[in-house]
Amino acid sequence: MKPADWFYDSVAFAVQKGLFSGTSDTTFSTNEPMTRAMLVTVL
């Protein structure tokens, strides 16, 4: 994820507020498909 990506600000906001976490401590895999487990966690 780069600051020039259209979704960067939204992802940064969600992570800062604790709404989402990345796929590791240093990555947020925005181009990877969402699994059922990820969806359940979001809900």
N, C-alpha and C positions, 0 to 999 in steps of 0.2 A: 504494500500500500504506500502510495506516495502522496505528498501534500497536494499535488496537482490533480489527483483523482477526484471526480465529481462527488463521491460519497465520503471523502476524507473527514470533513467536519462532523458529519452525522455519526460516523463510527467513533471518532475521538470523543464526542459528547457521550455516547452510549457507554463507552469504556470508562470514562471519568466518573460517571454517575453510578457505575457498578451494575448497569443493566445487562451488559454482555461482557464476556472475557474472550481473549483470543484463543487460538488453538495451541498456543504455548505462551511462555512469558514474553516472547519477543515477536510473535507473528499473529496476524489476524488474516486468515485465509479467505479473502473475499471472493475468489474465483472458484472455490471448491463447492461442490454440491452440499446441501444441508441434509443431514441424516435424520431419521425419525427421532433418535435420541436428542439431537440438537433442537429439533422443533419442540419436543416435550419440555426441554429445559427452558426454552423461551416462553412457552405458555405458562 
